[in-house]
């Protein structure tokens, strides 16, 4: 765990040092509706949230919501929710929660869906990721 923290700290410092600060400061603040969608997804990631639900939440049409969210956040609402789910699953796996249990607790329909998204984002299967922390606990 300490190595990961050091790596992330180093990465943060490199980004700060080499990033174009004027570029970062020129990125517009997301609209209130997009912030509302983000907050909603962060609170309801384990539920089956649809584009209709988000459309009703914002008062925007599904098309306008999808287009605006993607333009402002750089990813679709569904991808945003999958990222939240994967991050929550990682926390559970770090506590050595079985992958199948982590899948259901984070809103995936089954373990294979979680594994597909997890491997794409993390580069490891949930079981491989969990084993890293399982070894850490036994030290």
trRosetta pair geometry for C-beta under 8 A, 3 or more apart (Angstrom, degrees):
i j d omega theta_ij theta_ji phi_ij phi_ji
1 4 5.8 -55 -155 34 36 112
1 5 6.5 37 150 -19 67 105
1 136 6.3 90 -26 -156 94 153
2 5 5.7 -54 -151 36 34 113
2 6 6.4 34 153 -18 67 106
3 6 5.8 -56 -149 38 31 111
3 7 6.2 33 153 -21 65 107
4 7 5.6 -53 -147 36 31 113
4 8 6.3 28 155 -17 65 107
5 8 5.9 -56 -147 38 29 108
5 9 6.3 31 154 -20 64 107
6 9 5.6 -54 -147 36 31 112
6 10 6.3 32 154 -19 65 106
7 10 5.7 -56 -150 37 30 111
7 11 6.2 31 152 -20 65 107
8 11 5.5 -51 -145 37 32 115
8 12 6.3 37 154 -22 64 104
9 12 5.7 -53 -149 34 30 113
9 13 6.5 30 153 -17 64 106
10 13 5.7 -56 -149 37 31 111
10 14 6.3 31 153 -19 65 106
11 14 5.7 -54 -147 36 30 111
11 15 6.4 31 155 -19 64 106
12 15 5.8 -55 -149 36 29 111
12 16 6.3 29 153 -18 64 107
13 16 5.7 -55 -147 38 31 112
13 17 6.0 26 157 -18 66 111
14 17 5.8 -57 -141 39 28 109
14 18 5.9 -9 172 12 66 115
15 18 6.8 -74 -133 53 20 86
15 19 5.2 25 173 -36 64 120
16 19 6.4 -44 -119 22 15 110
19 23 7.3 -120 169 59 86 112
19 24 6.0 43 147 -37 126 128
20 23 3.9 58 96 6 112 116
20 24 6.8 159 89 -13 62 83
21 24 5.7 -55 -147 38 36 110
21 25 6.2 29 157 -15 69 108
22 25 5.9 -57 -142 41 30 106
22 26 6.3 29 157 -23 64 111
23 26 5.9 -65 -152 34 28 109
23 27 7.5 43 150 -38 61 91
24 27 6.1 -36 -164 1 38 113
28 72 7.5 -79 85 -131 101 89
30 34 4.0 -109 175 89 115 127
30 35 5.3 145 97 -53 114 79
30 38 7.3 72 102 -15 163 136
30 72 4.6 100 -120 163 87 132
30 73 6.7 27 -100 -65 132 81
31 34 4.8 94 54 8 79 100
31 35 7.0 -140 96 -3 42 87
31 68 6.8 -29 24 169 137 126
31 72 6.6 -105 6 -91 85 162
32 35 5.6 -55 -148 39 33 113
32 36 6.2 39 151 -25 66 105
33 36 5.5 -51 -149 33 31 116
33 37 6.5 33 151 -20 64 102
33 58 4.2 69 -157 -142 111 115
33 59 7.6 -106 -114 44 124 84
33 60 6.2 80 -176 -24 153 127
33 65 7.6 -117 149 -117 125 82
33 68 7.2 26 88 114 124 145
34 37 5.6 -48 -149 33 35 113
34 38 6.5 38 151 -20 64 103
34 68 6.4 -132 -68 132 110 101
34 69 5.5 160 -121 -109 97 68
34 72 4.9 -55 -114 84 170 151
34 73 6.5 -174 -173 -40 126 105
35 38 5.6 -54 -150 35 33 113
35 39 6.3 31 154 -17 66 106
36 39 5.9 -55 -147 38 29 109
36 40 6.2 32 153 -21 64 108
36 57 6.3 -176 135 147 117 112
36 58 6.2 151 80 -90 129 83
37 40 5.6 -56 -147 37 29 113
37 41 6.3 27 156 -17 65 107
37 54 5.3 47 -126 -151 107 113
37 57 6.7 132 -90 95 70 135
37 58 6.4 -16 -58 -57 102 122
37 65 7.3 139 -83 -164 148 107
37 69 6.1 -61 82 -105 161 126
37 77 6.0 -79 167 -116 131 119
38 41 5.9 -58 -148 38 28 107
38 42 6.3 28 154 -20 64 109
38 73 7.5 161 -78 -93 115 138
38 80 6.8 -92 -112 170 76 145
39 42 5.7 -56 -147 36 30 112
39 43 6.4 20 157 -11 65 110
40 43 6.0 -66 -151 42 28 104
40 44 5.8 -19 167 20 68 118
40 49 7.4 138 136 -136 104 148
40 54 7.0 162 86 -109 145 81
40 57 5.9 -16 -69 -151 166 164
41 44 6.4 -75 -125 58 25 83
41 45 6.0 60 168 -78 65 78
41 49 6.5 -149 -108 71 74 167
41 54 8.0 8 -59 -94 99 119
41 77 6.7 -165 -70 -169 144 89
41 80 5.9 62 116 114 166 109
41 81 4.8 -116 -160 -89 121 88
41 84 6.0 163 140 2 99 156
42 45 6.5 -5 -139 -38 21 109
42 84 5.9 -147 -105 -128 58 144
44 47 4.6 -42 179 32 92 120
44 49 5.5 103 115 -64 119 126
45 49 7.8 -56 -110 0 29 128
45 81 5.8 171 -127 -158 82 83
45 84 4.5 -129 -105 114 143 124
45 85 5.3 -173 171 -71 116 74
45 88 6.3 153 98 -7 146 148
45 106 6.6 -31 126 -170 109 71
45 107 5.5 -143 140 1 63 148
46 85 7.8 135 -83 -111 51 93
46 88 7.8 -102 -65 115 92 164
46 105 6.6 -55 -123 163 127 42
46 106 5.9 -112 -101 -156 83 21
46 107 4.0 -161 -141 -56 34 98
47 107 6.2 -43 13 -116 19 121
48 107 7.2 173 -65 -162 50 100
49 53 5.1 -112 -160 67 73 147
49 54 6.8 70 164 -45 108 95
49 81 6.5 -160 58 -112 124 154
50 53 4.8 112 55 -1 71 97
50 54 7.4 -140 100 3 45 85
51 54 5.7 -56 -149 42 38 109
51 55 6.0 45 149 -26 68 106
51 62 4.8 64 144 -140 118 109
51 65 6.9 155 -166 86 90 133
51 66 6.7 -4 -141 -65 128 106
51 77 6.9 134 -104 63 78 138
51 78 7.9 -41 -65 -52 94 100
52 55 5.5 -54 -144 35 30 115
52 56 6.4 31 156 -18 64 104
52 62 6.9 -31 -81 -82 50 118
53 56 6.0 -57 -153 36 28 109
53 57 6.4 32 149 -24 63 108
54 57 5.3 -49 -147 32 35 119
54 58 6.4 15 161 -3 67 109
54 65 5.8 141 120 174 107 151
54 77 5.9 -11 -86 -166 175 167
55 58 6.4 -68 -146 46 26 95
55 59 7.9 -176 167 4 55 3
55 60 6.0 -108 -141 80 67 66
55 61 6.4 -7 -146 -172 119 19
55 62 4.8 -49 -76 -74 139 66
55 65 5.3 -125 -93 -13 72 151
56 59 7.6 29 -168 -70 27 41
58 65 5.8 140 53 -103 146 112
60 64 4.4 -124 -179 90 108 114
60 65 4.4 140 96 -62 124 86
60 68 7.0 -83 -162 24 164 139
61 64 4.5 88 54 10 86 102
61 65 6.7 -151 88 -7 41 88
62 65 5.7 -57 -146 38 29 114
62 66 6.1 27 158 -18 65 109
63 66 6.0 -58 -147 37 26 108
63 67 6.2 19 158 -13 63 112
64 67 5.9 -59 -143 42 28 108
64 68 5.8 21 162 -14 67 114
65 68 6.2 -61 -139 42 22 104
65 69 5.9 19 165 -16 63 114
65 77 7.3 -5 146 -31 103 139
66 69 6.2 -55 -138 38 21 108
66 70 6.1 17 163 -14 60 114
66 76 6.5 -4 -153 -139 86 94
66 77 7.0 -94 -110 3 64 106
67 70 6.1 -62 -146 40 22 108
67 71 6.2 21 158 -19 62 112
68 71 5.8 -58 -145 37 28 110
68 72 6.1 13 162 -9 66 114
69 72 6.2 -67 -145 44 25 101
69 73 5.7 -15 173 15 67 118
69 76 6.9 68 103 -151 114 40
69 77 5.1 8 134 -55 162 90
69 80 7.6 -95 167 -11 120 143
70 73 6.7 -66 -120 54 20 86
70 74 7.2 8 -175 -171 52 3
70 75 6.7 -100 -127 114 68 13
70 76 5.3 -6 -88 -88 103 57
70 77 8.0 -80 -57 -22 75 65
73 80 6.2 -5 144 -79 154 129
75 79 4.0 -110 172 90 115 130
75 80 5.5 146 96 -57 114 77
75 83 7.4 66 108 -19 164 135
76 79 4.6 96 53 8 80 101
76 80 6.9 -136 97 -7 43 87
77 80 5.4 -53 -148 34 34 117
77 81 6.4 32 154 -18 66 104
78 81 5.8 -54 -149 37 32 109
78 82 6.4 33 152 -20 65 105
79 82 5.5 -51 -145 36 34 113
79 83 6.4 39 153 -22 64 102
80 83 5.8 -54 -155 32 30 113
80 84 6.7 30 148 -17 63 103
81 84 5.5 -50 -150 35 37 113
81 85 6.3 38 151 -20 67 105
81 107 7.9 -76 166 100 108 149
82 85 5.5 -52 -147 37 34 114
82 86 6.3 35 153 -20 66 103
82 117 5.2 -127 -173 -153 117 144
82 121 7.9 -180 134 -47 101 138
83 86 5.8 -51 -146 35 31 110
83 87 6.4 31 154 -18 63 106
83 121 7.0 158 -113 -119 70 149
84 87 5.8 -57 -150 37 30 111
84 88 6.3 27 153 -16 65 107
85 88 5.8 -57 -148 39 30 109
85 89 6.1 33 153 -21 66 107
85 106 4.5 116 -158 157 82 111
85 107 5.5 -103 -112 57 121 107
85 108 6.4 123 173 -52 140 88
85 114 7.5 -121 143 -117 117 90
85 117 7.3 31 88 108 117 151
86 89 5.5 -52 -144 37 32 114
86 90 6.4 40 152 -26 64 100
86 106 7.9 116 -61 161 21 152
86 114 7.9 155 -98 -157 70 79
86 117 5.9 -130 -73 129 114 107
86 118 5.7 164 -130 -100 101 65
86 121 5.0 31 -178 62 168 157
86 122 6.9 -168 -179 -37 123 105
87 90 5.6 -46 -150 28 32 115
87 91 6.9 35 150 -20 60 100
88 91 5.7 -49 -156 30 37 114
88 92 6.7 33 149 -15 66 103
88 105 7.7 -138 139 115 115 93
88 106 4.7 159 93 -118 117 112
89 92 5.7 -56 -151 38 36 110
89 93 6.1 34 153 -18 69 108
89 102 4.6 92 -145 161 82 115
89 103 7.1 35 -118 -81 125 44
89 105 8.0 142 -99 75 68 94
89 106 4.7 -66 -64 -19 86 165
89 108 7.7 28 -76 -16 135 125
89 114 6.1 161 -116 -161 159 122
89 118 6.4 -90 101 -93 146 118
89 126 6.6 -69 158 -117 122 120
90 93 5.7 -56 -143 40 30 110
90 94 6.2 37 155 -25 64 105
90 122 7.1 159 -89 -89 116 138
90 129 6.8 -83 -124 162 77 145
91 94 5.8 -53 -151 31 28 115
91 95 7.0 18 151 -9 60 105
92 95 5.8 -65 -159 41 35 105
92 97 4.0 -54 169 44 93 138
92 101 7.4 -145 166 105 136 91
92 102 4.1 164 97 -115 136 101
92 105 6.2 133 -93 76 159 139
92 106 7.1 -131 2 -45 140 114
93 96 7.3 38 -175 -89 41 23
93 97 6.2 -88 -80 53 35 81
93 99 6.8 28 -100 -89 108 69
93 102 5.6 6 -57 -86 81 163
93 126 5.7 -141 -95 -167 143 86
93 129 5.2 40 136 107 149 108
93 130 4.2 -106 -168 -83 96 86
93 133 6.7 133 133 28 72 138
94 130 7.7 -128 -64 -118 26 58
94 133 4.6 178 -142 -99 52 163
95 133 7.6 -30 -30 138 16 146
96 130 6.0 106 -121 -170 53 100
96 133 6.1 -148 -60 105 79 107
96 134 5.3 102 -107 -89 115 81
96 137 6.4 -49 -34 -6 137 156
97 101 5.2 -112 169 88 99 118
97 102 5.0 124 103 -64 113 93
97 105 7.4 -34 154 21 151 148
97 130 7.7 -119 59 -121 48 125
98 101 4.6 83 64 10 88 106
98 102 6.9 -157 92 -9 42 88
98 130 7.9 47 -124 -139 29 168
99 102 5.4 -55 -141 38 33 113
99 103 6.2 41 157 -28 66 101
99 111 5.7 80 128 -144 100 114
99 114 7.0 176 180 97 92 134
99 115 7.2 45 176 -73 137 93
99 125 7.9 -15 -108 152 155 90
99 126 3.9 118 -120 109 117 132
99 127 5.5 -61 -34 -63 140 73
99 130 6.5 -119 -57 -22 88 143
100 103 5.6 -47 -151 27 31 116
100 104 6.9 20 156 -9 62 104
100 111 4.7 -49 -104 -72 68 129
101 104 6.2 -59 -151 41 33 103
101 105 6.0 28 155 -16 68 113
102 105 5.8 -60 -140 42 29 109
102 106 6.1 10 165 -6 65 117
102 114 7.0 148 104 176 92 161
102 126 6.5 -174 71 -165 140 140
103 106 6.5 -77 -150 44 20 97
103 108 4.3 -73 -168 65 81 123
103 110 6.3 8 149 159 143 23
103 111 4.5 -140 -22 -94 162 56
103 113 7.2 118 -156 63 118 85
103 114 4.0 -130 -112 -12 97 147
103 115 8.0 -30 -88 -29 126 73
103 126 7.7 -99 -58 -42 93 173
104 108 7.0 -82 -72 61 31 76
106 114 7.1 97 68 -111 122 125
108 111 7.3 97 108 -90 132 23
108 113 4.7 -180 -170 87 107 110
108 114 4.0 -107 -32 -59 177 95
108 117 7.6 -153 -105 29 125 130
109 113 5.4 65 47 8 86 153
110 113 5.5 101 58 7 69 99
110 114 7.5 -135 103 0 40 90
111 114 5.6 -58 -152 39 38 111
111 115 6.1 41 152 -24 71 106
111 126 7.7 -114 -163 40 91 146
112 115 5.5 -50 -144 35 33 115
112 116 6.4 39 155 -24 64 102
113 116 5.8 -51 -151 31 32 113
113 117 6.6 19 158 -6 65 107
114 117 6.2 -64 -149 45 31 102
114 118 5.5 32 156 -24 69 116
114 126 6.2 21 127 -44 110 142
115 118 5.6 -56 -135 40 26 114
115 119 6.0 25 165 -19 64 108
115 125 5.7 1 -148 -147 98 89
115 126 5.8 -96 -98 1 72 104
116 119 6.4 -58 -148 35 20 106
116 120 6.6 18 154 -17 58 111
117 120 5.7 -59 -150 37 32 113
117 121 6.2 14 159 -7 68 111
118 121 6.2 -68 -147 45 26 99
118 122 5.4 -19 175 19 69 119
118 124 7.5 -55 143 84 98 61
118 125 6.7 73 100 -153 120 36
118 126 5.0 17 127 -58 171 86
118 129 7.3 -108 172 -4 124 144
119 122 6.7 -64 -112 56 20 84
119 123 6.9 49 -168 -128 53 9
119 124 6.7 -122 -115 89 65 18
119 125 5.6 -4 -80 -87 104 56
122 129 6.1 -5 145 -79 153 135
124 128 4.1 -127 -177 89 107 122
124 129 4.7 136 99 -57 128 84
125 128 4.7 96 51 6 78 102
125 129 7.0 -144 91 -5 41 87
126 129 5.6 -57 -148 38 32 113
126 130 6.1 34 155 -22 67 107
127 130 5.7 -52 -144 36 31 112
127 131 6.4 36 155 -25 63 104
128 131 5.8 -52 -151 29 30 114
128 132 7.3 40 150 -26 59 96
129 132 6.0 -47 -166 18 36 114
129 133 7.5 16 148 -2 63 103
130 133 6.1 -67 -161 43 40 102
130 134 6.0 47 144 -30 74 107
131 134 5.0 -48 -138 33 38 120
131 135 6.4 42 159 -21 66 99
132 135 6.2 -58 -162 32 26 108
132 136 6.8 26 144 -19 61 107
133 136 5.1 -46 -147 33 43 118
133 137 6.4 46 153 -23 68 100
134 137 5.9 -53 -153 31 30 111
134 138 6.8 19 152 -12 62 110
135 138 5.9 -65 -151 40 33 106
135 139 7.0 47 151 -41 64 97
136 139 6.0 -44 -159 6 34 117
